[in-house]
Amino acid sequence: MKVILIQKDYNKPIRIPEGQDTIIGRGNIIPPMIDVSREHFSITWKNGSVLIIDLSRNGTSLGEARTPVSKTNGTELKDGDKIYIGGNITYFVVSITN
């Protein structure tokens, strides 16, 4: 399974290696934003699913409804999901393929 995050307005993909937990934060955001934590969210793998876990103080949300992402159990990601961060100023589109 391949997971790629693409930030809105930028074509710099972030490839998430299968089976490897990956933390996304200020260093991955273009341009760096003050309300994005150094460790804002993590992508993790569990039982064949891809999960996102919020690590930030400012929150991470999914989709147009801006559903908050779990800080403990994680929230399952699906192909086409949008991950909103930074006071909803920017987002990533999730691409999941087999």
KEKE-3310 file (N, C-alpha, C; in steps of 0.2 Angstrom, whole numbers, plus 5000, padded with zeros to 4 digits):
npx = (5004:5003:5005:5003:5005:4999:5002:4990:4991:5004:5016:5024:5026:5023:5030:5024:5032:5027:5021:5029:5029:5026:5030:5022:5025:5030:5042:5039:5030:5025:5024:5033:5023:5017:5007:5007:5013:5029:5029:5015:5005:5004:5006:5001:5002:4990:4984:4982:4976:4977:4981:4978:4985:4982:4995:4996:4994:4985:4976:4970:4961:4949:4942:4928:4919:4927:4931:4937:4953:4957:4967:4972:4967:4968:4962:4955:4962:4957:4957:4958:4954:4955:4967:4966:4976:4985:4976:4966:4971:4979:4979:4982:4980:4975:4982:4980:4985:4985)
npy = (4994:5011:5027:5044:5061:5077:5093:5107:5118:5116:5106:5096:5081:5071:5056:5042:5029:5012:5004:5011:5022:5039:5056:5072:5089:5106:5106:5100:5108:5120:5137:5136:5137:5147:5142:5128:5114:5107:5094:5089:5079:5062:5048:5032:5014:5001:4985:4983:4995:5013:5026:5042:5052:5065:5076:5088:5105:5113:5107:5095:5091:5082:5082:5091:5094:5096:5087:5082:5075:5060:5060:5049:5035:5036:5040:5033:5034:5038:5036:5051:5059:5075:5083:5094:5108:5120:5130:5128:5134:5128:5112:5094:5083:5066:5052:5035:5020:5004)
npz = (5000:4996:5002:5000:5004:4999:4999:4999:4985:4983:4975:4981:4986:5000:5004:5013:5020:5019:5033:5042:5055:5053:5057:5054:5053:5057:5049:5037:5031:5019:5017:5032:5046:5060:5068:5067:5074:5079:5079:5072:5068:5066:5055:5055:5055:5056:5057:5043:5040:5038:5049:5056:5069:5080:5086:5091:5099:5093:5085:5073:5059:5049:5032:5024:5034:5045:5055:5070:5073:5082:5097:5103:5099:5086:5069:5055:5039:5022:5005:4996:5007:5016:5026:5038:5044:5055:5059:5050:5038:5029:5020:5017:5004:5004:4996:4993:4988:4981)
capx = (5000:5007:5002:5006:5001:5001:4999:4987:4995:5011:5017:5029:5023:5027:5028:5024:5034:5022:5023:5034:5026:5029:5027:5022:5025:5032:5047:5036:5024:5027:5029:5032:5018:5018:5002:5008:5018:5035:5026:5008:5001:5008:5003:5003:4999:4987:4980:4981:4973:4982:4978:4981:4984:4984:5000:4997:4989:4980:4971:4970:4954:4948:4936:4925:4916:4933:4930:4943:4956:4959:4974:4973:4966:4969:4957:4957:4962:4954:4960:4955:4953:4959:4969:4967:4980:4986:4970:4963:4974:4981:4977:4985:4976:4978:4982:4981:4984:4988)
capy = (5000:5017:5033:5050:5067:5082:5100:5112:5124:5114:5099:5092:5075:5067:5049:5038:5022:5007:5001:5015:5028:5045:5062:5077:5095:5112:5105:5097:5112:5125:5139:5135:5141:5147:5138:5121:5111:5104:5087:5090:5073:5056:5043:5025:5008:4996:4979:4985:5002:5019:5030:5048:5053:5072:5077:5095:5108:5117:5102:5092:5089:5079:5083:5098:5095:5097:5082:5082:5069:5057:5061:5043:5029:5038:5040:5030:5038:5035:5039:5057:5063:5081:5084:5102:5110:5127:5135:5127:5138:5123:5105:5089:5078:5059:5047:5029:5015:4997)
capz = (5000:4996:5005:4998:5006:4994:5002:4995:4982:4982:4972:4985:4989:5006:5004:5019:5019:5022:5040:5046:5058:5051:5060:5050:5057:5054:5044:5031:5028:5015:5021:5039:5049:5067:5072:5065:5079:5076:5078:5072:5067:5064:5051:5057:5051:5061:5055:5036:5039:5039:5054:5058:5076:5082:5091:5092:5103:5089:5082:5066:5057:5042:5028:5024:5040:5049:5060:5074:5073:5088:5100:5107:5095:5079:5065:5049:5033:5016:4999:4995:5013:5017:5033:5039:5050:5055:5059:5043:5033:5023:5020:5013:5001:5005:4991:4996:4983:4983)
cpx = (5004:5002:5006:5002:5004:4998:4996:4991:5002:5011:5022:5026:5027:5025:5029:5026:5029:5025:5027:5029:5030:5026:5028:5021:5028:5037:5045:5031:5028:5022:5028:5027:5018:5013:5002:5014:5023:5033:5018:5004:5006:5003:5006:4999:4996:4983:4978:4977:4979:4978:4982:4980:4987:4989:5000:4992:4984:4975:4973:4963:4954:4941:4933:4921:4921:4932:4937:4946:4958:4966:4976:4973:4968:4962:4959:4957:4960:4957:4955:4953:4957:4960:4970:4971:4981:4980:4966:4965:4976:4979:4982:4979:4979:4977:4984:4980:4988:4994)
cpy = (5006:5023:5039:5056:5073:5089:5104:5117:5122:5107:5095:5087:5073:5060:5045:5031:5017:5004:5005:5021:5034:5051:5068:5084:5101:5111:5103:5102:5118:5131:5137:5140:5141:5143:5131:5119:5108:5096:5088:5084:5068:5051:5036:5020:5003:4991:4981:4991:5007:5024:5036:5049:5061:5072:5084:5098:5112:5113:5100:5090:5086:5081:5090:5099:5096:5093:5081:5075:5066:5058:5054:5037:5030:5037:5037:5034:5034:5039:5045:5062:5069:5081:5091:5103:5117:5132:5134:5131:5133:5116:5101:5085:5071:5055:5040:5024:5009:4996)
cpz = (5000:4998:5003:5001:5001:4997:4997:4992:4981:4979:4975:4988:4995:5006:5011:5018:5023:5028:5044:5048:5056:5054:5055:5054:5053:5049:5038:5028:5024:5015:5028:5042:5057:5071:5070:5070:5075:5074:5078:5072:5065:5060:5053:5054:5057:5057:5047:5035:5040:5043:5055:5066:5077:5087:5094:5097:5099:5085:5075:5065:5050:5039:5029:5030:5046:5056:5064:5074:5080:5090:5103:5102:5088:5075:5058:5043:5027:5010:4997:5001:5013:5024:5033:5045:5050:5055:5053:5038:5027:5025:5016:5010:5002:4999:4994:4990:4985:4979)
residu = (MET:LYS:VAL:ILE:LEU:ILE:GLN:LYS:ASP:TYR:ASN:LYS:PRO:ILE:ARG:ILE:PRO:GLU:GLY:GLN:ASP:THR:ILE:ILE:GLY:ARG:GLY:ASN:ILE:ILE:PRO:PRO:MET:ILE:ASP:VAL:SER:ARG:GLU:HIS:PHE:SER:ILE:THR:TRP:LYS:ASN:GLY:SER:VAL:LEU:ILE:ILE:ASP:LEU:SER:ARG:ASN:GLY:THR:SER:LEU:GLY:GLU:ALA:ARG:THR:PRO:VAL:SER:LYS:THR:ASN:GLY:THR:GLU:LEU:LYS:ASP:GLY:ASP:LYS:ILE:TYR:ILE:GLY:GLY:ASN:ILE:THR:TYR:PHE:VAL:VAL:SER:ILE:THR:ASN)
# end
